[in-house]
């Protein structure tokens, strides 16, 4: 099993070179204000609710690094194989390991494009491993919902996914308040946390189906 993970990681390492998050569409960045974000929200919330699609896979080999992949292996032990989630200590973990409920993150591509001011080159910036065209709201996929993605099964977890100081640097303070508002949390505008239930492979273009 360890050898399998190593081979998968080597494949990832050789797919695309790593880039710093700041290098993706870093030129002429303009942060949208609250009025602009609210004005574009209706259109951003038109993603399908039954069957979605994976539009981007992003690996974070190290802090601040992003690597866009065509395909990736996911395991119950490591999440996205090669991602730095497994290196992040969680204070309440008995063995100092990573947070088990924050193994994989997903963000809605339409919402992300809105927050990024339509700059599609910045889709990898926040570092969510799966950028999807799918309704991620609490109403559509509450915690405990299982999703079939490629040959992998992931489960939505209770842990909320919220904007942080880095998010402010990438997209502005208004964007953070926008995604962290009560309505933003209900719609999961910042995205969701999940964990791997069944190991497998996910590729760009794979369908997302509620289990």
C-alpha positions as CSV (number, residue, x, y, z in Angstrom):
1,X,0.0,0.0,0.0
2,X,2.8,2.4,0.9
3,X,4.5,1.6,-2.4
4,X,1.2,2.4,-4.2
5,X,1.0,5.8,-2.6
6,X,4.6,6.6,-3.4
7,X,4.0,5.7,-7.1
8,X,0.8,7.9,-7.2
9,X,2.7,10.8,-5.6
10,X,5.5,10.4,-8.1
11,X,2.9,10.6,-10.9
12,X,1.5,13.7,-9.4
13,X,4.9,15.3,-9.0
14,X,5.6,14.7,-12.6
15,X,2.3,16.0,-13.9
16,X,2.6,19.7,-13.4
17,X,5.2,21.9,-11.7
18,X,4.3,23.5,-8.5
19,X,3.4,27.2,-8.4
20,X,3.0,29.5,-5.5
21,X,-0.7,30.5,-4.9
22,X,0.3,34.1,-5.5
23,X,1.5,33.3,-9.1
24,X,-1.9,32.3,-10.4
25,X,-3.4,35.4,-12.1
26,X,-1.4,37.8,-9.9
27,X,-1.5,40.7,-12.3
28,X,-3.9,43.6,-11.9
29,X,-6.0,42.0,-9.1
30,X,-9.1,43.9,-8.2
31,X,-11.2,42.8,-5.2
32,X,-15.0,43.0,-5.6
33,X,-17.0,44.9,-3.0
34,X,-20.1,43.6,-1.3
35,X,-22.5,45.2,-3.7
36,X,-20.8,43.6,-6.7
37,X,-20.7,40.2,-4.9
38,X,-24.4,40.3,-4.0
39,X,-25.2,41.4,-7.6
40,X,-23.5,38.3,-9.1
41,X,-24.7,35.8,-6.5
42,X,-27.9,34.7,-8.3
43,X,-26.1,33.6,-11.4
44,X,-23.4,31.9,-9.3
45,X,-26.0,29.8,-7.6
46,X,-27.2,28.0,-10.8
47,X,-25.1,24.9,-10.4
48,X,-26.8,21.5,-10.7
49,X,-28.0,19.9,-7.5
50,X,-28.3,16.2,-8.5
51,X,-25.2,15.5,-10.7
52,X,-22.2,17.8,-10.7
53,X,-18.8,17.7,-12.4
54,X,-15.2,18.1,-11.3
55,X,-13.7,21.0,-13.2
56,X,-10.3,21.3,-11.4
57,X,-8.1,19.2,-9.1
58,X,-5.6,21.1,-7.0
59,X,-2.8,19.6,-5.0
60,X,-0.9,21.5,-2.3
61,X,2.5,19.9,-2.1
62,X,3.6,22.4,0.6
63,X,2.4,25.5,2.3
64,X,1.6,28.2,-0.4
65,X,2.2,25.8,-3.3
66,X,-0.4,24.7,-5.9
67,X,-0.3,22.0,-8.5
68,X,-3.1,21.5,-11.0
69,X,-3.7,17.9,-11.9
70,X,-5.7,16.1,-14.6
71,X,-6.1,13.1,-12.3
72,X,-5.3,12.2,-8.7
73,X,-5.4,9.3,-6.3
74,X,-7.4,9.7,-3.1
75,X,-6.9,7.4,0.0
76,X,-8.7,7.1,3.3
77,X,-5.3,7.7,5.0
78,X,-3.9,10.7,3.1
79,X,-6.9,12.3,1.3
80,X,-5.5,13.5,-2.0
81,X,-2.2,11.6,-2.3
82,X,0.7,14.1,-2.4
83,X,-1.3,16.9,-0.7
84,X,0.0,18.5,2.5
85,X,-3.1,17.9,4.5
86,X,-1.4,14.9,6.0
87,X,1.4,17.1,7.3
88,X,-0.9,19.6,9.2
89,X,-1.1,18.8,12.9
90,X,-4.4,19.1,14.7
91,X,-4.2,20.2,18.3
92,X,-7.0,17.9,19.5
93,X,-5.7,14.8,17.6
94,X,-4.4,12.1,20.1
95,X,-1.3,11.5,17.9
96,X,-0.8,15.0,16.6
97,X,-2.1,14.0,13.2
98,X,-4.2,16.1,10.8
99,X,-7.9,17.0,11.3
100,X,-9.8,13.9,10.2
101,X,-12.9,16.0,9.2
102,X,-11.0,18.4,6.9
103,X,-9.3,15.9,4.6
104,X,-10.7,17.1,1.3
105,X,-12.2,20.5,0.5
106,X,-14.6,21.4,-2.4
107,X,-15.5,24.8,-3.7
108,X,-18.2,25.8,-6.2
109,X,-16.5,27.0,-9.4
110,X,-19.2,29.5,-10.2
111,X,-19.0,31.1,-6.8
112,X,-15.2,31.1,-7.0
113,X,-15.3,32.8,-10.4
114,X,-17.6,35.5,-8.8
115,X,-15.3,36.1,-5.9
116,X,-12.2,36.2,-8.2
117,X,-13.9,38.9,-10.3
118,X,-14.2,36.5,-13.3
119,X,-10.5,35.7,-13.4
120,X,-10.5,32.0,-14.3
121,X,-6.7,31.8,-13.9
122,X,-7.2,32.2,-10.1
123,X,-9.2,29.0,-9.5
124,X,-6.3,27.2,-7.9
125,X,-5.5,30.1,-5.5
126,X,-7.6,29.1,-2.5
127,X,-6.2,25.5,-2.6
128,X,-9.4,23.6,-2.5
129,X,-8.6,20.2,-3.9
130,X,-11.8,19.9,-5.9
131,X,-13.3,22.8,-7.8
132,X,-16.7,21.7,-8.9
133,X,-19.9,22.7,-10.7
134,X,-22.3,21.4,-8.1
135,X,-24.6,22.8,-5.5
136,X,-22.7,22.6,-2.2
137,X,-25.3,24.2,0.0
138,X,-26.4,22.7,3.4
139,X,-29.8,22.1,2.0
140,X,-28.5,20.1,-0.9
141,X,-25.7,18.1,0.7
142,X,-25.9,18.3,4.5
143,X,-23.2,16.7,6.6
144,X,-23.2,12.9,6.3
145,X,-24.1,13.0,2.6
146,X,-21.9,10.6,0.5
147,X,-20.7,11.6,-2.9
148,X,-19.5,9.3,-5.7
149,X,-16.7,11.1,-7.5
150,X,-14.8,9.1,-10.1
151,X,-14.1,5.8,-8.4
152,X,-13.8,7.5,-5.0
153,X,-16.5,8.0,-2.4
154,X,-16.3,11.0,-0.1
155,X,-18.5,12.1,2.8
156,X,-19.5,15.7,3.7
157,X,-18.4,16.4,7.3
158,X,-19.8,18.7,10.0
159,X,-16.7,20.9,10.1
160,X,-17.5,24.3,8.5
161,X,-15.2,25.6,5.8
162,X,-14.7,29.4,6.3
163,X,-12.7,32.3,5.0
164,X,-9.5,33.2,6.8
165,X,-6.8,35.9,6.7
166,X,-5.3,34.3,3.7
167,X,-8.6,34.5,2.0
168,X,-8.7,38.2,2.7
169,X,-5.3,38.6,1.0
170,X,-6.5,36.7,-2.1
171,X,-10.0,38.1,-2.5
172,X,-10.5,41.0,-0.1
173,X,-12.2,41.7,3.2
174,X,-15.6,42.1,1.6
175,X,-15.4,38.6,0.1
176,X,-14.5,37.1,3.4
177,X,-17.5,38.7,5.1
178,X,-19.6,37.6,2.2
179,X,-18.8,33.9,2.5
180,X,-18.7,33.9,6.3
181,X,-22.1,35.6,6.6
182,X,-25.1,33.5,7.9
183,X,-26.4,33.2,4.4
184,X,-22.9,32.5,3.0
185,X,-22.5,29.6,5.5
186,X,-25.9,28.2,4.7
187,X,-25.0,28.2,1.0
188,X,-21.4,27.1,1.7
189,X,-20.0,29.8,-0.5
190,X,-16.5,29.1,0.9
191,X,-17.0,25.4,0.2
192,X,-17.3,22.3,2.2
193,X,-15.0,19.9,4.1
194,X,-15.2,16.1,3.4
195,X,-13.3,12.9,4.1
196,X,-12.5,9.9,1.9
197,X,-14.7,6.8,2.6
198,X,-13.6,4.7,-0.3
199,X,-10.2,5.1,-2.0
200,X,-10.0,5.7,-5.7
201,X,-9.1,8.1,-8.5
202,X,-10.7,11.4,-9.5
203,X,-10.1,13.1,-12.8
204,X,-11.2,16.4,-14.3
205,X,-14.5,15.9,-15.9
206,X,-15.7,13.2,-13.5
207,X,-19.3,13.3,-12.4
208,X,-20.4,13.9,-8.8
209,X,-23.4,11.9,-7.8
210,X,-25.1,11.8,-4.5
211,X,-24.9,8.3,-3.0
